[in-house]
Amino acid sequence: MPILFCPYCANLLILSRMETGGNRLECRTCPYEHPIDKTIFSRKNFPRKEKDDVFGGPGAWDNAQKQAVQCPASNCDGSEAAFFQVQIRSADEPMTIFYKCMTCGNRWREN
């Protein structure tokens, strides 16, 4: 499909949806509209894939180091958390620390 321009003001026509459910090409600066009979785009919802735990499953946090840190969850008074340090960015930036609260199981990270 070639790029279409407005015949009145020569601006690029933008693809949008009509109130009736069809598609149209419309100009954003003037009231020009060109209805389209074909479906150009449609929304599809894909199912989410189940992903494995980054650190190796349910037993990965058992041997992790522990540190005294306050849990950020509003309903938890936990003061100890297990943590891992992982380099997820370039080498000139600090390591990212992943925490898991020992009281409620809440997970968070700090850069």
Secondary structure, 3 states (H helix, E strand, C coil): CCCCECCCCCCECEEEECCCCCEEEECCCCCCEEEECCCCCCCCCCCCCCCCCCCCCCCCCCCCEEEECCCCCCCCCCCEEEEEEECCCCCCCCCEEEEEECCCCCEEEEC
